[in-house]
């Protein structure tokens, strides 16, 4: 039994795009450029992959050249801004990295290719040919680097010594992207940023403190106490304010100004919104076959009410039912009561609800057989998706509880200092997901491939998406510091690439 869902995903993306865009981007068109009370002569951006210009599952030169800080620096030049250097990847490099010629587990960029069939007509794939970058070779652009964005960095990594030490890459204490351009093996990211004595800065950090847990489908735990934590763990919300304020204290001074950026809701990005929870189309005969297959399971769950405290309501939520038409995806949920001591066949299965989020990467396995030729092993139909494939409702709550506390700390820091303004990225990405954004010459939405705002990894923006972000940051700078920064036309920036 092979269930074709890819066409549904493609149509879903198109429908999301057609849903409409609110007119939202306005700015200083026609007004004389003016820095207001801000000094942009030394501009430094500190953060993670979003600051670096990461896109399409890779860090490559075009993405860096169109990062939101690079776009901001371009416009700052109109109001007294100075040089803006980035640790650019080599021309032609496609994202993968080596250390002393040994390949590292870092991906090459994605492009859109023809699938050769109508279900779907196009699909993301790794670019060919590929060209790796040796991280021990310095960038061809000179230091110091105004763009201090490092893919994979969490809040506590910014102040971590030896984060750029090549000897720590294998053990996970160092980041290969920072190894490329760290001023020394023992320095920290915030030290290399602060020693430039920025007159203006942007700090956008904390995304990975929840995102790595979310993109792994909740394969991790809530961290407790001081870092470090596991790679997919959420940073302890009680520890985050101290970490964040320590970084901010190193960047901030009585004379400079800056923008603090908060953490978006992960459920607004295409990585979690592209695959609908009911992506399984069935005919009546197949639905009847599945209902017969799971009849004993349903009866067993009902009979186990009361075991381990399982309620009748939970038992009802675990009943599997298939119909002709669109069906909910079958998933595992570790939050359910473990019934296997009663019967080993009563695994923690249920069908997804609108409050569960199937990760983008799971789309390639949905409807395929785990064991070729065995129709009882069809992923998402007769065989449940595993934990890493789904961010369940309970896991979403864990992510959002931490994110809300992170954002409260970021807002408190901005509110406490008149030289700091807050860019509410969370609100903006929610708007992008719900209504889209129009900028006069066009518009973008969060629809995968079709929307224009997000790259092919479903997490990071395209160049056009970064241009929209830059324009939105200009707005808060204009309002907070009496400036007039001319916005860019996002339509002049690229979206996804085809090969």
C-alpha positions as CSV (number, residue, x, y, z in Angstrom):
1,X,0.0,0.0,0.0
2,X,1.6,3.2,-1.2
3,X,-0.1,6.5,-0.1
4,X,0.8,9.5,-2.3
5,X,0.8,12.6,-0.1
6,X,3.4,14.7,-1.8
7,X,0.9,16.3,-4.2
8,X,-1.2,17.3,-1.2
9,X,1.8,19.1,0.3
10,X,2.4,20.9,-2.9
11,X,-1.2,22.0,-3.2
12,X,-1.2,23.0,0.5
13,X,1.7,25.3,-0.1
14,X,0.0,27.0,-3.1
15,X,-3.2,27.4,-1.2
16,X,-1.4,29.0,1.7
17,X,0.2,31.5,-0.7
18,X,-3.1,32.3,-2.4
19,X,-4.7,32.9,1.0
20,X,-3.6,36.5,0.8
21,X,-1.2,39.0,2.2
22,X,-1.8,42.0,4.5
23,X,-0.1,45.2,3.5
24,X,2.4,45.7,6.3
25,X,5.8,46.9,5.1
26,X,6.0,50.7,5.1
27,X,9.1,52.8,5.8
28,X,11.1,55.8,4.9
29,X,10.4,55.8,1.1
30,X,10.9,59.4,-0.1
31,X,12.3,60.7,3.2
32,X,15.8,62.0,3.5
33,X,18.1,59.4,5.1
34,X,18.8,60.3,8.7
35,X,20.6,58.4,11.5
36,X,18.6,60.2,14.2
37,X,20.3,59.7,17.6
38,X,22.1,56.5,16.5
39,X,25.7,56.1,15.3
40,X,26.0,53.4,12.7
41,X,29.7,53.8,12.0
42,X,30.6,50.5,13.7
43,X,27.8,48.0,13.3
44,X,28.1,44.5,14.7
45,X,25.4,41.8,14.6
46,X,25.8,38.9,17.1
47,X,23.7,35.7,16.9
48,X,23.2,32.3,15.4
49,X,22.4,31.0,11.9
50,X,19.6,33.6,11.3
51,X,22.2,36.3,11.7
52,X,24.8,34.5,9.7
53,X,22.5,34.3,6.6
54,X,22.1,30.5,6.7
55,X,19.6,29.2,4.1
56,X,18.6,26.0,2.4
57,X,20.2,23.9,5.1
58,X,23.6,25.4,4.6
59,X,25.9,28.4,5.0
60,X,27.0,29.6,1.6
61,X,28.2,32.9,0.1
62,X,25.0,34.1,-1.5
63,X,23.1,33.6,1.7
64,X,25.7,35.5,3.7
65,X,25.8,38.4,1.2
66,X,22.0,38.7,1.6
67,X,21.9,38.2,5.4
68,X,19.7,40.6,7.2
69,X,22.8,42.3,8.9
70,X,24.4,42.7,5.4
71,X,21.2,44.3,4.1
72,X,21.0,46.6,7.1
73,X,24.7,47.6,6.7
74,X,24.0,48.5,3.1
75,X,21.3,50.9,4.1
76,X,23.2,52.2,7.1
77,X,25.9,53.3,4.7
78,X,23.4,55.9,3.6
79,X,23.4,57.4,7.1
80,X,27.0,57.3,8.1
81,X,27.5,53.5,8.4
82,X,31.0,52.1,8.0
83,X,32.5,49.0,6.5
84,X,30.8,45.7,7.2
85,X,32.9,42.6,7.0
86,X,31.6,39.0,7.0
87,X,33.5,35.7,7.2
88,X,32.3,34.8,3.7
89,X,32.4,31.2,2.5
90,X,34.6,30.6,-0.6
91,X,33.0,31.3,-4.0
92,X,31.3,28.2,-5.2
93,X,31.4,26.4,-1.8
94,X,28.1,24.6,-1.2
95,X,28.0,24.3,2.6
96,X,29.8,21.1,3.6
97,X,32.9,21.4,5.7
98,X,36.2,19.6,6.3
99,X,38.7,19.7,9.2
100,X,42.2,18.8,8.0
101,X,40.5,17.3,4.9
102,X,38.2,15.1,7.1
103,X,34.5,15.6,6.3
104,X,32.3,17.0,9.1
105,X,28.6,16.3,9.5
106,X,27.5,19.5,7.9
107,X,25.1,19.6,5.0
108,X,25.3,21.0,1.5
109,X,22.7,23.5,0.3
110,X,19.4,22.4,-1.1
111,X,17.9,23.4,-4.5
112,X,14.6,22.7,-6.2
113,X,14.7,19.9,-8.8
114,X,12.2,18.3,-11.0
115,X,10.8,15.1,-9.5
116,X,10.0,13.6,-12.9
117,X,6.3,13.0,-11.9
118,X,3.3,15.1,-11.0
119,X,3.3,14.0,-7.3
120,X,4.9,16.4,-6.7
121,X,6.4,18.1,-9.8
122,X,9.3,19.6,-7.9
123,X,11.1,18.7,-4.7
124,X,14.2,19.9,-2.7
125,X,17.4,18.0,-3.3
126,X,21.1,18.5,-2.5
127,X,22.9,20.7,-5.1
128,X,25.3,19.0,-7.5
129,X,28.2,19.1,-7.7
130,X,29.2,19.9,-4.2
131,X,32.3,21.8,-2.9
132,X,33.4,21.6,0.7
133,X,35.1,24.3,2.7
134,X,38.2,23.6,4.9
135,X,37.6,25.3,8.2
136,X,41.3,25.7,9.0
137,X,41.7,28.0,6.0
138,X,40.8,31.6,6.9
139,X,38.0,33.4,5.0
140,X,39.1,35.4,2.0
141,X,37.6,38.5,3.6
142,X,39.6,40.3,6.3
143,X,38.9,40.5,10.1
144,X,37.4,41.9,12.2
145,X,34.0,40.5,11.3
146,X,31.0,42.6,11.9
147,X,28.7,39.7,11.3
148,X,29.2,37.5,14.3
149,X,26.4,35.0,13.5
150,X,27.4,31.4,14.0
151,X,25.0,28.6,12.9
152,X,24.1,26.3,15.8
153,X,25.1,28.7,18.5
154,X,22.9,28.8,21.6
155,X,22.8,31.6,24.1
156,X,25.4,30.1,26.4
157,X,27.8,29.4,23.5
158,X,28.4,33.2,23.0
159,X,30.4,33.4,26.2
160,X,32.0,29.9,26.0
161,X,35.8,29.9,25.8
162,X,37.3,27.6,23.2
163,X,34.2,27.6,21.1
164,X,36.4,28.3,18.1
165,X,39.1,25.8,19.0
166,X,39.7,23.2,16.2
167,X,40.6,20.6,18.8
168,X,37.2,20.8,20.3
169,X,35.2,20.2,17.1
170,X,35.2,16.4,17.4
171,X,34.1,16.5,21.0
172,X,31.3,19.0,20.4
173,X,32.8,21.8,22.6
174,X,33.7,23.9,19.6
175,X,31.7,25.0,16.5
176,X,33.3,24.5,13.1
177,X,31.7,27.7,11.7
178,X,33.3,29.7,14.5
179,X,36.6,27.9,14.1
180,X,36.8,29.5,10.6
181,X,37.0,33.0,11.9
182,X,37.6,33.1,15.6
183,X,40.4,35.5,16.5
184,X,42.0,32.7,18.6
185,X,41.3,29.2,19.8
186,X,40.5,30.4,23.3
187,X,38.4,33.5,22.5
188,X,34.6,33.8,22.8
189,X,32.1,35.0,20.3
190,X,31.0,37.9,22.5
191,X,34.6,38.9,23.1
192,X,35.3,39.1,19.3
193,X,32.1,41.1,18.9
194,X,32.6,43.5,21.8
195,X,36.3,44.2,21.1
196,X,35.2,46.0,17.9
197,X,33.6,48.6,20.2
198,X,30.3,48.7,18.2
199,X,28.5,52.0,18.1
200,X,25.4,50.0,17.1
201,X,24.6,46.3,17.4
202,X,21.8,43.8,16.9
203,X,21.6,40.8,19.3
204,X,19.4,37.9,18.1
205,X,20.1,34.8,20.2
206,X,18.1,32.1,22.0
207,X,16.5,30.5,18.9
208,X,18.5,27.3,19.1
209,X,17.9,27.1,22.9
210,X,14.4,25.8,22.0
211,X,14.7,25.1,18.2
212,X,17.0,22.1,18.4
213,X,14.5,20.4,20.7
214,X,11.6,21.2,18.4
215,X,13.2,20.2,15.1
216,X,14.3,16.9,16.6
217,X,10.6,16.2,17.4
218,X,11.2,16.7,21.1
219,X,14.0,14.3,21.4
220,X,15.6,16.0,24.3
221,X,14.7,17.3,27.8
222,X,14.2,20.5,29.6
223,X,17.6,21.5,30.9
224,X,18.0,22.2,34.6
225,X,20.7,24.4,36.2
226,X,23.7,25.9,34.5
227,X,24.7,24.9,31.0
228,X,25.9,23.0,29.1
229,X,23.0,20.7,28.2
230,X,22.5,18.0,25.7
231,X,22.5,19.0,22.0
232,X,18.7,18.8,21.7
233,X,17.8,20.0,25.2
234,X,16.0,23.2,26.0
235,X,18.0,25.8,28.0
236,X,16.8,26.2,31.5
237,X,14.5,29.2,31.5
238,X,15.7,30.1,35.0
239,X,19.3,30.3,33.7
240,X,18.5,32.1,30.5
241,X,18.1,35.7,31.9
242,X,21.6,35.5,33.5
243,X,23.2,34.1,30.4
244,X,21.5,36.7,28.1
245,X,22.2,39.7,30.3
246,X,25.8,38.6,30.6
247,X,26.1,38.7,26.8
248,X,24.2,42.0,26.6
249,X,26.4,43.5,29.3
250,X,29.5,42.8,27.2
251,X,28.0,44.3,24.1
252,X,26.3,47.3,25.6
253,X,27.9,50.5,26.7
254,X,26.6,53.9,27.9
255,X,27.3,55.4,24.4
256,X,26.1,52.8,21.9
257,X,22.6,51.7,20.9
258,X,21.2,48.4,19.8
259,X,18.3,46.2,18.8
260,X,17.3,43.1,20.7
261,X,15.3,40.5,18.8
262,X,13.0,37.9,20.5
263,X,12.4,34.3,19.7
264,X,9.6,33.3,17.2
265,X,7.0,30.6,17.8
266,X,8.4,27.4,16.1
267,X,4.9,26.4,15.0
268,X,4.8,29.4,12.6
269,X,7.6,28.2,10.3
270,X,7.3,25.8,7.3
271,X,9.3,23.1,9.0
272,X,6.3,22.4,11.2
273,X,3.4,23.8,9.1
274,X,3.9,22.2,5.7
275,X,2.7,18.6,6.4
276,X,-0.9,18.7,7.5
277,X,-2.0,16.4,10.3
278,X,-4.5,14.7,8.1
279,X,-2.3,14.1,5.1
280,X,-3.3,10.5,4.4
281,X,-5.8,10.0,1.5
282,X,-7.6,6.6,1.6
283,X,-10.3,4.9,-0.4
284,X,-13.1,3.1,1.3
285,X,-11.7,-0.4,0.9
286,X,-8.3,0.6,2.3
287,X,-9.9,2.4,5.2
288,X,-12.0,-0.7,6.0
289,X,-8.9,-2.9,5.8
290,X,-7.1,-0.7,8.3
291,X,-10.0,-0.6,10.7
292,X,-10.0,-4.4,10.7
293,X,-6.2,-4.4,11.3
294,X,-6.6,-2.1,14.4
295,X,-9.8,-3.6,15.8
296,X,-7.9,-5.6,18.4
297,X,-5.8,-2.6,19.3
298,X,-8.8,-0.4,19.9
299,X,-10.5,-3.1,22.0
300,X,-7.3,-3.6,24.0
301,X,-7.0,0.1,24.8
302,X,-10.6,0.3,26.0
303,X,-10.1,-2.8,28.2
304,X,-7.1,-1.2,29.8
305,X,-8.9,1.9,31.1
306,X,-7.7,2.5,34.7
307,X,-4.3,0.8,34.2
308,X,-1.6,3.2,35.2
309,X,-4.2,5.9,35.7
310,X,-5.3,5.9,32.1
311,X,-8.7,7.7,31.8
312,X,-11.6,7.0,29.5
313,X,-10.8,10.3,27.8
314,X,-7.3,9.1,27.0
315,X,-8.5,5.8,25.8
316,X,-11.0,7.5,23.5
317,X,-8.1,9.7,22.0
318,X,-6.2,6.5,21.2
319,X,-8.9,4.8,19.2
320,X,-7.8,4.5,15.6
321,X,-10.4,5.1,12.9
322,X,-10.0,5.4,9.2
323,X,-12.4,6.7,6.6
324,X,-12.7,7.3,2.9
325,X,-11.0,10.6,2.2
326,X,-8.4,12.4,4.2
327,X,-7.1,10.7,7.4
328,X,-5.1,11.7,10.4
329,X,-1.5,10.5,10.5
330,X,-0.7,7.7,12.8
331,X,2.0,8.7,15.4
332,X,3.7,7.6,18.5
333,X,3.2,9.8,21.6
334,X,5.5,9.1,24.6
335,X,3.2,11.2,26.8
336,X,0.5,8.5,26.6
337,X,0.1,6.0,29.4
338,X,2.4,3.0,28.8
339,X,0.1,0.0,28.3
340,X,2.7,-2.5,27.1
341,X,2.8,-4.2,30.6
342,X,-0.8,-5.2,29.9
343,X,-0.2,-6.2,26.2
344,X,3.0,-5.6,24.3
345,X,0.9,-4.8,21.2
346,X,-0.7,-1.7,22.9
347,X,2.0,0.7,22.0
348,X,1.7,4.5,22.5
349,X,-0.1,5.1,19.2
350,X,-2.8,7.6,18.3
351,X,-3.8,9.6,15.3
352,X,-2.5,13.2,15.0
353,X,-4.6,16.2,15.8
354,X,-4.3,19.8,14.5
355,X,-2.2,20.5,17.7
356,X,0.5,18.1,16.6
357,X,3.2,19.2,14.1
358,X,4.7,16.7,11.6
359,X,8.2,17.8,10.8
360,X,9.1,18.6,7.2
361,X,11.6,15.8,6.8
362,X,9.0,13.3,7.6
363,X,7.2,14.1,4.4
364,X,9.6,11.9,2.5
365,X,8.7,8.7,4.5
366,X,5.0,9.2,4.9
367,X,3.1,6.6,2.8
368,X,6.2,4.4,2.2
369,X,6.7,1.0,3.6
370,X,9.4,0.5,6.3
371,X,9.7,-3.1,5.1
372,X,9.3,-3.1,1.3
373,X,6.5,-5.4,0.3
374,X,4.9,-5.4,3.7
375,X,1.7,-3.3,3.7
376,X,1.4,-3.4,7.5
377,X,4.5,-1.2,7.7
378,X,3.3,1.9,5.9
379,X,4.7,5.0,7.7
380,X,1.9,7.1,9.2
381,X,-0.8,4.7,8.1
382,X,-0.3,1.2,9.5
383,X,3.1,2.0,11.1
384,X,3.3,5.1,13.4
385,X,5.7,7.9,12.8
386,X,8.4,7.9,15.5
387,X,9.1,10.5,18.1
388,X,11.6,12.4,15.9
389,X,9.0,12.8,13.2
390,X,6.5,14.7,15.3
391,X,6.3,17.6,17.7
392,X,3.3,16.6,19.7
393,X,0.9,18.9,21.5
394,X,2.6,18.2,24.8
395,X,6.1,18.9,23.4
396,X,4.8,22.2,21.8
397,X,3.7,23.3,25.3
398,X,7.2,22.6,26.7
399,X,8.8,24.6,23.9
400,X,6.5,27.5,24.2
401,X,6.7,27.7,28.0
402,X,10.4,28.1,27.7
403,X,10.2,30.5,24.8
404,X,7.7,32.8,26.6
405,X,10.1,33.1,29.5
406,X,13.1,33.8,27.2
407,X,11.1,36.5,25.5
408,X,10.1,38.0,28.8
409,X,13.8,38.3,29.7
410,X,14.7,39.9,26.3
411,X,11.8,42.4,26.6
412,X,12.8,43.3,30.2
413,X,16.3,44.0,29.0
414,X,15.1,46.3,26.2
415,X,12.6,48.1,28.5
416,X,15.3,48.7,31.1
417,X,17.6,50.7,28.7
418,X,16.5,53.7,26.5
419,X,19.4,52.9,24.2
420,X,17.9,49.6,23.3
421,X,14.8,48.8,21.2
422,X,13.0,45.5,20.8
423,X,12.1,43.9,17.4
424,X,9.2,41.5,18.0
425,X,10.2,38.8,15.5
426,X,7.7,36.4,17.1
427,X,4.8,38.7,16.2
428,X,6.2,39.2,12.7
429,X,6.6,35.6,11.9
430,X,3.2,34.8,13.2
431,X,1.8,37.4,10.8
432,X,3.9,36.0,8.0
433,X,2.3,32.6,8.7
434,X,-1.2,33.7,9.2
435,X,-1.7,36.4,6.5
436,X,1.5,37.0,4.7
437,X,3.2,40.3,4.2
438,X,2.9,42.7,1.3
439,X,5.5,45.3,0.4
440,X,4.0,47.1,-2.6
441,X,5.9,45.4,-5.4
442,X,5.0,41.9,-4.2
443,X,4.4,39.8,-1.1
444,X,5.7,36.9,0.8
445,X,4.2,34.2,3.0
446,X,5.5,31.2,5.0
447,X,4.2,28.6,2.5
448,X,6.9,26.1,1.7
449,X,8.7,26.7,-1.7
450,X,5.9,28.9,-3.0
451,X,5.7,31.6,-0.3
452,X,9.1,33.3,-1.0
453,X,10.0,34.0,2.6
454,X,11.5,30.7,3.7
455,X,14.3,28.7,2.2
456,X,14.2,25.0,1.4
457,X,15.1,23.9,5.0
458,X,11.8,25.3,6.2
459,X,13.5,27.2,9.1
460,X,15.7,29.9,7.6
461,X,14.6,32.8,5.4
462,X,15.5,33.3,1.8
463,X,17.3,36.5,0.7
464,X,13.9,38.0,0.2
465,X,12.8,36.9,3.6
466,X,15.9,38.4,5.2
467,X,15.2,41.7,3.3
468,X,11.7,41.7,4.9
469,X,13.3,41.2,8.3
470,X,15.8,44.0,7.7
471,X,13.0,46.4,6.8
472,X,11.0,45.5,9.9
473,X,14.1,46.2,12.1
474,X,14.5,49.6,10.3
475,X,11.0,50.4,11.5
476,X,11.9,50.0,15.2
477,X,15.1,51.8,14.7
478,X,13.3,54.7,13.1
479,X,10.7,54.9,15.9
480,X,13.1,54.3,18.8
481,X,15.9,56.6,17.7
482,X,14.3,59.2,15.5
483,X,16.1,57.8,12.4
484,X,15.0,57.5,8.8
485,X,16.6,54.4,7.3
486,X,15.5,53.8,3.7
487,X,14.0,50.3,3.3
488,X,15.0,48.0,0.6
489,X,12.7,46.5,-2.0
490,X,12.4,42.8,-1.1
491,X,11.4,42.0,-4.7
492,X,15.0,42.7,-5.7
493,X,16.1,39.7,-3.6
494,X,16.1,36.0,-4.5
495,X,13.9,33.3,-3.1
496,X,14.5,29.6,-3.7
497,X,16.9,28.3,-6.4
498,X,16.2,25.7,-9.0
499,X,18.7,23.4,-10.6
